[in-house]
Amino acid sequence: MKIYNALIACCVAGALGSPLQATASDKTMKLSLADAVSMARENNFTIKAARSKVDQAEAKIVQSRQSYLPKVTFSETLMATNDPGAALVLKLQQNIVQQSDFIPEKLNNADVINDFNTSIQVMQPVYNADAAIGRQLAFTAKKGQELMTSRTEESVGLQVTRVYYGLILAQKNIDAVEQSIRTMQAHSNEAARGYSAGLLPKSDKLSTDVRLSELLEQKMMLLDEIKNAEDALQVMLHLDSGVTIVPTGDLFVDGTLPGESDTVVTENRSDLKALETWHQFAILQEEMIRASQRPRLNAFLQTNLHSNNIFSGGSSWALGMNMQWNIFDGMATAGRIQEAKAQGREAMYNYEAAKSGSIAEVEKSKRSLKTARARIGVARKSLEEARASLDYISSQFKTGMAMTFELLMREQAHTYAKLRLNQAKYDYCIAKSELAYYRGN
């Protein structure tokens, strides 16, 4: 029994230490909820990845400039041949033809000729309907990605809010459990004295020790919850693992509940606007495919420099227009149009499903908020009654007028009431944050 009591005393001494006590090598960072959300928007990798998609969409816009900007190509070709026809043509292009070159014997048995061909070609789009629509498509895609990035920031902000409030909840629960540990330790000492004096049976003394051990175990689990919440925040905020986060906020409960106008899904909710944009994207995609069936008209200018020594000799140029018209491609375009139509319907259905789901999410958050607000009132009243009951039984127990099991029951009820109140406040704060998130404000 002495060894058992000593072990309990050591556990109590260790458990009463501060759960946020940092070693000398650790850093402590005090954070408000607003600071945590702001830091996540700057450092979170998920948000950075979403912003990278916006950069990719911007790059697509740059690429779409080919619909109206010229394309310039430079080439250098070296060729050696003794083909009679090619040799004569190359001499003409090099401006080195002589009268003797037309002698039949020389024409039929041409000498090897070298040709350096320096060419510059400029292609200027004149009419390219699908490329012009493709540029609109690129701008629409960027808009959609920006809206999705905005929703990603809001989603990460909600995750940070949940973990931040979870950290506060765990700390408040530890405070409540520590108070119960101190109270239970005092009752355990009273029971030990009563047992030593022969006033209490051994079972009563062991019952207080068991309850004390339960509270110590509960605190250990809460310490793990704090560490888990800190680890999650470190990941989301991109902080070093050695940083100890101390929240400066609280589980604040205001006295007002949202009205009907505060529970309507706003039309500007970023993810809904993004889905609407993707529907527009699908429509433009169908238009672009249809436009690809129209003729394409391009102007071109080409200059050539032919010589048997590079960068010298004869030069020439050509200016013209080129028209291409894909009249029939084996039903490939028809199939692409059919696919684009189906994608448009899919985008529309996704938008309608998300809109309907958002209404249900708002209603659920609204109910959770109202229920949590009512639970807080019930929990506060229950805590007052549990505290009064515990105080009464504690005074009775010290005078031997109350049984040990009565004391343990009242202590458990009091501790449970404190944890219930903390949980109700946490649920209220989370429901309020979720309501704002699902509404889109």
Contacts in CASP RR format, 6 or more apart in sequence:
PFRMAT RR
TARGET T0000
AUTHOR 0000-0000-0000
METHOD contacts of the structure
MODEL  1
MKIYNALIACCVAGALGSPLQATASDKTMKLSLADAVSMARENNFTIKAA
RSKVDQAEAKIVQSRQSYLPKVTFSETLMATNDPGAALVLKLQQNIVQQS
DFIPEKLNNADVINDFNTSIQVMQPVYNADAAIGRQLAFTAKKGQELMTS
RTEESVGLQVTRVYYGLILAQKNIDAVEQSIRTMQAHSNEAARGYSAGLL
PKSDKLSTDVRLSELLEQKMMLLDEIKNAEDALQVMLHLDSGVTIVPTGD
LFVDGTLPGESDTVVTENRSDLKALETWHQFAILQEEMIRASQRPRLNAF
LQTNLHSNNIFSGGSSWALGMNMQWNIFDGMATAGRIQEAKAQGREAMYN
YEAAKSGSIAEVEKSKRSLKTARARIGVARKSLEEARASLDYISSQFKTG
MAMTFELLMREQAHTYAKLRLNQAKYDYCIAKSELAYYRGN
4 209 0 8 1.000
5 192 0 8 1.000
5 209 0 8 1.000
8 188 0 8 1.000
8 209 0 8 1.000
8 212 0 8 1.000
8 213 0 8 1.000
11 213 0 8 1.000
11 216 0 8 1.000
12 181 0 8 1.000
12 185 0 8 1.000
12 212 0 8 1.000
12 216 0 8 1.000
15 178 0 8 1.000
15 181 0 8 1.000
15 216 0 8 1.000
15 219 0 8 1.000
15 220 0 8 1.000
16 178 0 8 1.000
16 181 0 8 1.000
16 182 0 8 1.000
19 171 0 8 1.000
19 174 0 8 1.000
19 222 0 8 1.000
19 223 0 8 1.000
19 226 0 8 1.000
20 28 0 8 1.000
20 171 0 8 1.000
20 226 0 8 1.000
20 244 0 8 1.000
20 246 0 8 1.000
22 28 0 8 1.000
22 244 0 8 1.000
25 242 0 8 1.000
26 242 0 8 1.000
26 243 0 8 1.000
26 244 0 8 1.000
27 240 0 8 1.000
27 242 0 8 1.000
27 243 0 8 1.000
27 244 0 8 1.000
28 243 0 8 1.000
28 244 0 8 1.000
28 246 0 8 1.000
29 239 0 8 1.000
29 243 0 8 1.000
29 244 0 8 1.000
29 245 0 8 1.000
29 246 0 8 1.000
30 246 0 8 1.000
30 247 0 8 1.000
30 248 0 8 1.000
31 39 0 8 1.000
31 164 0 8 1.000
31 233 0 8 1.000
31 245 0 8 1.000
31 246 0 8 1.000
31 247 0 8 1.000
31 248 0 8 1.000
32 247 0 8 1.000
32 248 0 8 1.000
32 249 0 8 1.000
33 160 0 8 1.000
33 161 0 8 1.000
33 164 0 8 1.000
33 165 0 8 1.000
33 247 0 8 1.000
33 249 0 8 1.000
36 160 0 8 1.000
36 164 0 8 1.000
36 233 0 8 1.000
36 237 0 8 1.000
36 247 0 8 1.000
37 157 0 8 1.000
37 160 0 8 1.000
37 161 0 8 1.000
39 237 0 8 1.000
40 47 0 8 1.000
40 156 0 8 1.000
40 157 0 8 1.000
40 160 0 8 1.000
40 236 0 8 1.000
40 237 0 8 1.000
41 47 0 8 1.000
41 153 0 8 1.000
41 156 0 8 1.000
41 157 0 8 1.000
43 237 0 8 1.000
43 238 0 8 1.000
44 156 0 8 1.000
44 236 0 8 1.000
44 237 0 8 1.000
44 238 0 8 1.000
45 238 0 8 1.000
46 152 0 8 1.000
46 156 0 8 1.000
47 149 0 8 1.000
47 152 0 8 1.000
47 153 0 8 1.000
47 156 0 8 1.000
50 145 0 8 1.000
50 148 0 8 1.000
50 149 0 8 1.000
50 152 0 8 1.000
50 153 0 8 1.000
51 149 0 8 1.000
53 145 0 8 1.000
53 148 0 8 1.000
53 149 0 8 1.000
54 142 0 8 1.000
54 145 0 8 1.000
54 146 0 8 1.000
54 149 0 8 1.000
56 145 0 8 1.000
57 138 0 8 1.000
57 141 0 8 1.000
57 142 0 8 1.000
57 144 0 8 1.000
57 145 0 8 1.000
57 146 0 8 1.000
58 142 0 8 1.000
60 138 0 8 1.000
60 141 0 8 1.000
60 142 0 8 1.000
61 135 0 8 1.000
61 138 0 8 1.000
61 139 0 8 1.000
61 142 0 8 1.000
63 138 0 8 1.000
64 131 0 8 1.000
64 134 0 8 1.000
64 135 0 8 1.000
64 137 0 8 1.000
64 138 0 8 1.000
65 135 0 8 1.000
66 125 0 8 1.000
66 131 0 8 1.000
67 125 0 8 1.000
67 128 0 8 1.000
67 131 0 8 1.000
67 132 0 8 1.000
67 134 0 8 1.000
67 135 0 8 1.000
68 125 0 8 1.000
68 132 0 8 1.000
69 125 0 8 1.000
70 122 0 8 1.000
70 123 0 8 1.000
70 124 0 8 1.000
70 125 0 8 1.000
71 122 0 8 1.000
71 123 0 8 1.000
71 124 0 8 1.000
72 120 0 8 1.000
72 121 0 8 1.000
72 122 0 8 1.000
72 123 0 8 1.000
73 119 0 8 1.000
73 120 0 8 1.000
73 121 0 8 1.000
73 122 0 8 1.000
73 123 0 8 1.000
74 119 0 8 1.000
74 120 0 8 1.000
75 117 0 8 1.000
75 118 0 8 1.000
75 119 0 8 1.000
75 120 0 8 1.000
75 121 0 8 1.000
76 116 0 8 1.000
76 117 0 8 1.000
76 118 0 8 1.000
76 119 0 8 1.000
76 310 0 8 1.000
77 115 0 8 1.000
77 116 0 8 1.000
77 117 0 8 1.000
77 119 0 8 1.000
78 114 0 8 1.000
78 115 0 8 1.000
78 116 0 8 1.000
78 117 0 8 1.000
79 90 0 8 1.000
79 114 0 8 1.000
79 115 0 8 1.000
79 117 0 8 1.000
80 112 0 8 1.000
80 113 0 8 1.000
80 114 0 8 1.000
80 115 0 8 1.000
81 87 0 8 1.000
81 90 0 8 1.000
81 112 0 8 1.000
81 113 0 8 1.000
81 115 0 8 1.000
82 110 0 8 1.000
82 111 0 8 1.000
82 112 0 8 1.000
82 113 0 8 1.000
83 110 0 8 1.000
84 107 0 8 1.000
84 108 0 8 1.000
84 109 0 8 1.000
84 110 0 8 1.000
85 110 0 8 1.000
87 110 0 8 1.000
87 111 0 8 1.000
87 113 0 8 1.000
88 97 0 8 1.000
88 101 0 8 1.000
88 107 0 8 1.000
88 110 0 8 1.000
90 113 0 8 1.000
90 115 0 8 1.000
90 306 0 8 1.000
91 97 0 8 1.000
91 101 0 8 1.000
91 113 0 8 1.000
93 115 0 8 1.000
93 304 0 8 1.000
93 306 0 8 1.000
93 314 0 8 1.000
93 316 0 8 1.000
94 115 0 8 1.000
94 306 0 8 1.000
94 307 0 8 1.000
94 308 0 8 1.000
94 313 0 8 1.000
94 314 0 8 1.000
95 313 0 8 1.000
95 314 0 8 1.000
96 308 0 8 1.000
96 313 0 8 1.000
100 106 0 8 1.000
101 107 0 8 1.000
113 308 0 8 1.000
114 308 0 8 1.000
115 306 0 8 1.000
115 307 0 8 1.000
115 308 0 8 1.000
116 305 0 8 1.000
116 306 0 8 1.000
116 307 0 8 1.000
116 308 0 8 1.000
116 309 0 8 1.000
116 310 0 8 1.000
116 311 0 8 1.000
117 304 0 8 1.000
117 305 0 8 1.000
117 306 0 8 1.000
118 304 0 8 1.000
118 305 0 8 1.000
118 310 0 8 1.000
118 311 0 8 1.000
119 302 0 8 1.000
119 303 0 8 1.000
119 304 0 8 1.000
119 305 0 8 1.000
120 302 0 8 1.000
120 303 0 8 1.000
121 300 0 8 1.000
121 301 0 8 1.000
121 302 0 8 1.000
122 300 0 8 1.000
122 301 0 8 1.000
122 302 0 8 1.000
123 298 0 8 1.000
123 299 0 8 1.000
123 300 0 8 1.000
124 298 0 8 1.000
124 299 0 8 1.000
124 300 0 8 1.000
124 301 0 8 1.000
125 131 0 8 1.000
125 296 0 8 1.000
125 297 0 8 1.000
125 298 0 8 1.000
126 297 0 8 1.000
126 298 0 8 1.000
126 299 0 8 1.000
126 321 0 8 1.000
127 295 0 8 1.000
127 296 0 8 1.000
127 297 0 8 1.000
128 296 0 8 1.000
128 297 0 8 1.000
128 298 0 8 1.000
129 291 0 8 1.000
129 292 0 8 1.000
129 294 0 8 1.000
130 288 0 8 1.000
130 289 0 8 1.000
130 291 0 8 1.000
130 292 0 8 1.000
130 294 0 8 1.000
132 291 0 8 1.000
133 284 0 8 1.000
133 287 0 8 1.000
133 288 0 8 1.000
133 291 0 8 1.000
134 284 0 8 1.000
134 288 0 8 1.000
136 284 0 8 1.000
137 281 0 8 1.000
137 284 0 8 1.000
137 285 0 8 1.000
137 288 0 8 1.000
140 277 0 8 1.000
140 280 0 8 1.000
140 281 0 8 1.000
140 284 0 8 1.000
141 281 0 8 1.000
143 277 0 8 1.000
144 273 0 8 1.000
144 274 0 8 1.000
144 277 0 8 1.000
144 278 0 8 1.000
144 281 0 8 1.000
147 270 0 8 1.000
147 271 0 8 1.000
147 273 0 8 1.000
147 274 0 8 1.000
147 277 0 8 1.000
148 270 0 8 1.000
148 271 0 8 1.000
148 274 0 8 1.000
150 270 0 8 1.000
151 269 0 8 1.000
151 270 0 8 1.000
151 271 0 8 1.000
151 274 0 8 1.000
154 270 0 8 1.000
154 437 0 8 1.000
154 440 0 8 1.000
155 437 0 8 1.000
156 236 0 8 1.000
158 433 0 8 1.000
158 434 0 8 1.000
158 437 0 8 1.000
159 236 0 8 1.000
160 233 0 8 1.000
160 236 0 8 1.000
160 237 0 8 1.000
161 429 0 8 1.000
161 430 0 8 1.000
161 433 0 8 1.000
162 430 0 8 1.000
162 433 0 8 1.000
163 229 0 8 1.000
163 232 0 8 1.000
163 233 0 8 1.000
163 236 0 8 1.000
164 229 0 8 1.000
164 233 0 8 1.000
164 247 0 8 1.000
165 251 0 8 1.000
165 426 0 8 1.000
165 429 0 8 1.000
165 430 0 8 1.000
165 433 0 8 1.000
166 225 0 8 1.000
166 229 0 8 1.000
166 426 0 8 1.000
167 226 0 8 1.000
167 229 0 8 1.000
167 230 0 8 1.000
167 233 0 8 1.000
167 245 0 8 1.000
167 247 0 8 1.000
168 247 0 8 1.000
168 249 0 8 1.000
168 250 0 8 1.000
168 251 0 8 1.000
168 426 0 8 1.000
169 251 0 8 1.000
169 422 0 8 1.000
169 423 0 8 1.000
169 425 0 8 1.000
169 426 0 8 1.000
170 222 0 8 1.000
170 225 0 8 1.000
170 226 0 8 1.000
170 229 0 8 1.000
171 226 0 8 1.000
171 247 0 8 1.000
172 251 0 8 1.000
172 422 0 8 1.000
173 222 0 8 1.000
173 225 0 8 1.000
173 418 0 8 1.000
173 419 0 8 1.000
173 422 0 8 1.000
174 219 0 8 1.000
174 222 0 8 1.000
174 223 0 8 1.000
174 226 0 8 1.000
176 415 0 8 1.000
176 418 0 8 1.000
176 419 0 8 1.000
176 422 0 8 1.000
177 215 0 8 1.000
177 218 0 8 1.000
177 219 0 8 1.000
177 222 0 8 1.000
177 415 0 8 1.000
178 219 0 8 1.000
179 418 0 8 1.000
180 215 0 8 1.000
180 411 0 8 1.000
180 414 0 8 1.000
180 415 0 8 1.000
180 418 0 8 1.000
181 212 0 8 1.000
181 215 0 8 1.000
181 216 0 8 1.000
181 219 0 8 1.000
183 390 0 8 1.000
183 394 0 8 1.000
183 411 0 8 1.000
184 208 0 8 1.000
184 211 0 8 1.000
184 212 0 8 1.000
184 215 0 8 1.000
184 411 0 8 1.000
185 212 0 8 1.000
187 208 0 8 1.000
187 394 0 8 1.000
187 397 0 8 1.000
187 407 0 8 1.000
187 411 0 8 1.000
188 205 0 8 1.000
188 208 0 8 1.000
188 209 0 8 1.000
188 212 0 8 1.000
190 397 0 8 1.000
190 398 0 8 1.000
191 200 0 8 1.000
191 204 0 8 1.000
191 205 0 8 1.000
191 207 0 8 1.000
191 208 0 8 1.000
191 404 0 8 1.000
192 205 0 8 1.000
194 200 0 8 1.000
194 205 0 8 1.000
195 201 0 8 1.000
195 202 0 8 1.000
195 204 0 8 1.000
195 205 0 8 1.000
199 400 0 8 1.000
200 404 0 8 1.000
204 403 0 8 1.000
204 404 0 8 1.000
204 405 0 8 1.000
207 404 0 8 1.000
207 405 0 8 1.000
207 408 0 8 1.000
208 404 0 8 1.000
208 407 0 8 1.000
208 408 0 8 1.000
211 408 0 8 1.000
211 411 0 8 1.000
211 412 0 8 1.000
215 415 0 8 1.000
230 244 0 8 1.000
230 245 0 8 1.000
231 241 0 8 1.000
233 239 0 8 1.000
233 245 0 8 1.000
234 240 0 8 1.000
234 241 0 8 1.000
234 242 0 8 1.000
234 243 0 8 1.000
234 245 0 8 1.000
239 245 0 8 1.000
251 422 0 8 1.000
251 425 0 8 1.000
251 426 0 8 1.000
251 428 0 8 1.000
251 429 0 8 1.000
252 429 0 8 1.000
253 373 0 8 1.000
253 376 0 8 1.000
253 425 0 8 1.000
253 428 0 8 1.000
253 429 0 8 1.000
255 373 0 8 1.000
257 369 0 8 1.000
257 370 0 8 1.000
257 373 0 8 1.000
258 366 0 8 1.000
258 369 0 8 1.000
258 435 0 8 1.000
262 435 0 8 1.000
262 439 0 8 1.000
263 362 0 8 1.000
263 363 0 8 1.000
263 366 0 8 1.000
263 435 0 8 1.000
263 439 0 8 1.000
264 362 0 8 1.000
264 439 0 8 1.000
265 272 0 8 1.000
265 355 0 8 1.000
265 358 0 8 1.000
265 359 0 8 1.000
265 362 0 8 1.000
265 438 0 8 1.000
265 439 0 8 1.000
265 440 0 8 1.000
266 439 0 8 1.000
266 440 0 8 1.000
266 441 0 8 1.000
267 273 0 8 1.000
268 440 0 8 1.000
269 358 0 8 1.000
269 439 0 8 1.000
269 440 0 8 1.000
270 440 0 8 1.000
271 354 0 8 1.000
272 351 0 8 1.000
272 354 0 8 1.000
272 355 0 8 1.000
272 358 0 8 1.000
275 347 0 8 1.000
275 350 0 8 1.000
275 351 0 8 1.000
275 354 0 8 1.000
276 351 0 8 1.000
278 347 0 8 1.000
278 350 0 8 1.000
278 351 0 8 1.000
279 344 0 8 1.000
279 347 0 8 1.000
279 348 0 8 1.000
279 351 0 8 1.000
281 347 0 8 1.000
282 340 0 8 1.000
282 343 0 8 1.000
282 344 0 8 1.000
282 346 0 8 1.000
282 347 0 8 1.000
283 344 0 8 1.000
285 340 0 8 1.000
285 343 0 8 1.000
286 337 0 8 1.000
286 340 0 8 1.000
286 341 0 8 1.000
286 344 0 8 1.000
289 333 0 8 1.000
289 336 0 8 1.000
289 337 0 8 1.000
289 340 0 8 1.000
290 337 0 8 1.000
292 326 0 8 1.000
292 333 0 8 1.000
293 326 0 8 1.000
293 333 0 8 1.000
294 325 0 8 1.000
295 323 0 8 1.000
295 324 0 8 1.000
295 325 0 8 1.000
296 323 0 8 1.000
296 324 0 8 1.000
296 325 0 8 1.000
297 321 0 8 1.000
297 322 0 8 1.000
297 323 0 8 1.000
298 321 0 8 1.000
298 322 0 8 1.000
298 323 0 8 1.000
298 324 0 8 1.000
299 319 0 8 1.000
299 320 0 8 1.000
299 321 0 8 1.000
299 322 0 8 1.000
300 318 0 8 1.000
300 319 0 8 1.000
300 320 0 8 1.000
300 321 0 8 1.000
300 322 0 8 1.000
301 317 0 8 1.000
301 318 0 8 1.000
301 319 0 8 1.000
301 320 0 8 1.000
302 317 0 8 1.000
302 318 0 8 1.000
302 319 0 8 1.000
303 315 0 8 1.000
303 316 0 8 1.000
303 317 0 8 1.000
303 318 0 8 1.000
304 315 0 8 1.000
304 316 0 8 1.000
304 317 0 8 1.000
305 311 0 8 1.000
305 313 0 8 1.000
305 314 0 8 1.000
305 315 0 8 1.000
306 313 0 8 1.000
306 314 0 8 1.000
306 315 0 8 1.000
306 316 0 8 1.000
307 313 0 8 1.000
307 314 0 8 1.000
326 333 0 8 1.000
358 438 0 8 1.000
361 434 0 8 1.000
361 438 0 8 1.000
362 435 0 8 1.000
362 438 0 8 1.000
362 439 0 8 1.000
365 431 0 8 1.000
365 434 0 8 1.000
365 435 0 8 1.000
365 438 0 8 1.000
366 435 0 8 1.000
368 427 0 8 1.000
368 430 0 8 1.000
368 431 0 8 1.000
368 434 0 8 1.000
369 428 0 8 1.000
369 431 0 8 1.000
369 432 0 8 1.000
369 435 0 8 1.000
371 427 0 8 1.000
372 424 0 8 1.000
372 425 0 8 1.000
372 427 0 8 1.000
372 428 0 8 1.000
372 431 0 8 1.000
373 428 0 8 1.000
375 420 0 8 1.000
375 424 0 8 1.000
375 427 0 8 1.000
375 428 0 8 1.000
376 421 0 8 1.000
376 424 0 8 1.000
376 425 0 8 1.000
376 428 0 8 1.000
377 424 0 8 1.000
378 424 0 8 1.000
379 417 0 8 1.000
379 420 0 8 1.000
379 421 0 8 1.000
379 424 0 8 1.000
380 421 0 8 1.000
382 417 0 8 1.000
382 420 0 8 1.000
382 421 0 8 1.000
383 414 0 8 1.000
383 417 0 8 1.000
383 418 0 8 1.000
383 420 0 8 1.000
383 421 0 8 1.000
385 417 0 8 1.000
386 410 0 8 1.000
386 413 0 8 1.000
386 414 0 8 1.000
386 416 0 8 1.000
386 417 0 8 1.000
387 414 0 8 1.000
387 417 0 8 1.000
389 410 0 8 1.000
389 413 0 8 1.000
389 414 0 8 1.000
390 410 0 8 1.000
390 411 0 8 1.000
390 413 0 8 1.000
390 414 0 8 1.000
393 402 0 8 1.000
393 406 0 8 1.000
393 407 0 8 1.000
393 410 0 8 1.000
394 407 0 8 1.000
394 410 0 8 1.000
396 402 0 8 1.000
396 406 0 8 1.000
397 403 0 8 1.000
397 404 0 8 1.000
397 406 0 8 1.000
397 407 0 8 1.000
END
